[in-house]
């Protein structure tokens, strides 16, 4: 699917989208609504294979990488 990384931490599934650009700000702006929809669909498909399905604890993080290789992780970035 569309998800860059799928991790498990303390029983929670963490879906991570990695965006890179010259700056963290421009990397963050590169995440489009279309990509978010595809991420959500891919996560739904993934969770459909889990024993608890959509009741599985999960979150979406975004990892921003700038031109110098610095990393900034935004936990739970898609929370309302």
Backbone bond lengths (Angstrom), bond angles and torsions (degrees), N, CA, C in turn:
res aa  C-N    CA-C-N  psi(-1)  N-CA   C-N-CA  omega(-1)  CA-C   N-CA-C  phi
1 X - - - 1.454 - - 1.512 111.01 -
2 X 1.271 114.46 -148.89 1.458 123.70 -172.95 1.526 112.86 -96.02
3 X 1.315 118.47 -10.99 1.456 121.62 -171.75 1.536 110.57 -80.89
4 X 1.340 115.72 131.25 1.466 120.56 -178.65 1.527 111.70 -74.63
5 X 1.328 117.40 -45.48 1.462 121.78 -179.03 1.527 109.74 -137.34
6 X 1.317 115.30 141.76 1.462 121.67 172.05 1.518 105.99 -126.92
7 X 1.315 115.88 119.34 1.455 122.02 -176.66 1.525 109.43 -125.62
8 X 1.319 115.68 162.80 1.459 120.34 172.21 1.517 107.52 -123.88
9 X 1.332 115.07 130.64 1.456 120.67 178.85 1.516 108.11 -136.36
10 X 1.326 115.78 115.52 1.467 122.22 177.61 1.529 111.50 53.81
11 X 1.334 116.13 42.90 1.459 120.36 177.56 1.514 115.31 80.90
12 X 1.316 117.23 1.86 1.469 122.50 179.91 1.529 108.64 -107.84
13 X 1.324 116.79 133.91 1.456 121.43 175.20 1.532 107.39 -83.35
14 X 1.332 115.75 130.25 1.461 121.40 179.51 1.527 107.73 -117.29
15 X 1.321 115.74 115.74 1.458 122.47 175.14 1.530 106.38 -93.37
16 X 1.330 116.55 128.67 1.467 120.14 -176.06 1.525 109.66 -122.49
17 X 1.310 115.21 126.32 1.463 122.13 172.04 1.524 107.20 -101.75
18 X 1.318 117.44 126.93 1.463 122.65 179.61 1.530 108.24 -103.68
19 X 1.324 115.57 126.89 1.466 121.59 177.64 1.520 108.00 -126.12
20 X 1.321 116.24 133.36 1.460 119.60 177.94 1.526 109.76 -127.47
21 X 1.330 113.76 146.34 1.460 121.04 178.93 1.525 107.37 -166.53
22 X 1.310 116.66 -174.38 1.465 121.37 -178.17 1.526 111.54 -60.36
23 X 1.332 116.16 -39.15 1.469 121.45 179.72 1.524 109.25 -132.28
24 X 1.323 115.30 162.88 1.463 119.10 176.34 1.528 111.00 -62.15
25 X 1.319 116.73 -37.77 1.470 120.15 -179.81 1.526 111.23 -62.72
26 X 1.318 116.93 -45.26 1.469 118.73 -179.72 1.526 110.85 -70.69
27 X 1.326 117.69 -30.80 1.465 120.09 175.47 1.527 110.25 -65.43
28 X 1.318 117.10 -41.99 1.463 121.04 179.37 1.523 110.97 -63.58
29 X 1.324 116.57 -38.38 1.463 120.27 -179.85 1.520 112.51 -69.39
30 X 1.321 116.99 -17.25 1.460 121.11 -178.25 1.525 112.65 -76.82
31 X 1.323 118.01 -10.18 1.464 121.28 178.12 1.528 108.68 -83.56
32 X 1.315 115.80 106.68 1.465 121.33 -174.65 1.529 111.48 -91.36
33 X 1.321 115.82 164.23 1.472 121.17 176.22 1.520 110.97 -59.51
34 X 1.308 115.93 -38.85 1.466 120.37 179.00 1.525 110.51 -61.60
35 X 1.326 116.79 -43.91 1.462 120.53 178.45 1.520 111.06 -63.92
36 X 1.322 117.08 -40.52 1.469 120.71 178.47 1.523 109.75 -61.50
37 X 1.318 117.89 -43.39 1.476 120.75 177.68 1.527 110.62 -60.11
38 X 1.328 116.49 -42.90 1.464 120.35 179.77 1.530 110.95 -66.91
39 X 1.333 117.15 -37.78 1.463 120.81 176.07 1.526 110.85 -61.45
40 X 1.319 115.52 -45.88 1.464 119.97 -179.54 1.525 111.09 -63.22
41 X 1.322 117.17 -40.58 1.462 120.83 178.49 1.519 111.14 -65.25
42 X 1.325 116.86 -43.39 1.464 121.09 178.94 1.526 110.71 -63.62
43 X 1.323 116.61 -40.72 1.466 120.56 178.49 1.528 110.46 -65.12
44 X 1.315 116.68 -41.43 1.468 120.63 177.64 1.527 110.23 -60.32
45 X 1.324 116.83 -43.69 1.470 120.94 177.57 1.526 110.62 -61.71
46 X 1.321 116.83 -44.04 1.463 121.68 -179.66 1.534 110.26 -62.66
47 X 1.332 116.16 -48.31 1.461 120.13 -178.13 1.520 111.93 -65.13
48 X 1.322 116.82 -25.96 1.461 120.72 177.48 1.517 112.15 -62.76
49 X 1.307 117.38 -19.73 1.466 122.31 178.33 1.524 112.67 -93.94
50 X 1.321 116.99 -5.11 1.457 121.47 -179.13 1.534 109.76 -87.05
51 X 1.334 117.79 149.25 1.464 120.24 -179.03 1.536 113.69 -55.68
52 X 1.325 117.13 -36.97 1.476 120.21 -178.49 1.527 112.40 -94.10
53 X 1.326 117.38 -1.24 1.466 121.06 178.22 1.515 112.19 57.06
54 X 1.326 115.83 -133.87 1.466 120.75 -176.96 1.524 113.05 -70.75
55 X 1.332 117.47 -7.00 1.463 120.63 176.18 1.531 111.83 -85.41
56 X 1.322 116.63 -2.49 1.459 121.80 178.35 1.530 109.00 -64.72
57 X 1.332 118.44 128.67 1.467 119.51 175.85 1.522 109.59 -60.36
58 X 1.338 116.53 132.26 1.459 120.03 -178.47 1.511 110.87 -158.17
59 X 1.326 113.59 165.26 1.470 120.19 175.10 1.526 108.54 -154.41
60 X 1.325 115.50 166.33 1.461 122.90 177.27 1.524 108.93 -116.59
61 X 1.318 116.78 119.95 1.460 121.95 174.73 1.529 108.40 -107.62
62 X 1.322 115.64 154.95 1.457 121.12 173.73 1.526 107.26 -121.37
63 X 1.323 116.14 129.01 1.462 122.25 177.15 1.525 107.57 -105.75
64 X 1.316 115.70 119.80 1.465 121.83 -179.42 1.521 108.75 -104.17
65 X 1.317 116.51 129.41 1.462 122.23 -179.85 1.525 107.95 -122.46
66 X 1.350 115.91 126.58 1.469 118.67 178.69 1.528 110.56 -94.85
67 X 1.310 115.96 178.40 1.462 122.34 -175.37 1.539 112.69 -60.32
68 X 1.338 117.19 -28.03 1.464 120.79 179.06 1.535 111.84 -85.25
69 X 1.323 117.24 0.27 1.456 120.90 179.15 1.515 114.40 86.23
70 X 1.332 116.92 7.89 1.465 119.89 177.29 1.519 109.37 -72.82
71 X 1.304 115.40 141.29 1.461 122.58 -175.43 1.520 110.14 -114.02
72 X 1.316 115.85 135.36 1.464 121.96 174.28 1.529 106.08 -131.69
73 X 1.319 117.30 121.06 1.459 121.16 -179.80 1.517 109.30 -104.38
74 X 1.323 115.04 128.46 1.454 121.41 176.84 1.527 107.21 -104.29
75 X 1.347 116.77 103.18 1.465 118.94 -179.14 1.523 110.98 -71.09
76 X 1.321 115.29 144.57 1.460 121.79 175.62 1.532 111.34 53.29
77 X 1.312 116.23 42.32 1.471 122.47 -171.71 1.519 113.72 -65.54
78 X 1.319 118.45 -24.01 1.460 120.12 -176.36 1.524 112.79 -100.23
79 X 1.338 117.38 11.33 1.461 120.83 178.21 1.521 109.72 -66.40
80 X 1.299 115.10 143.26 1.479 119.92 -179.15 1.505 111.00 -72.34
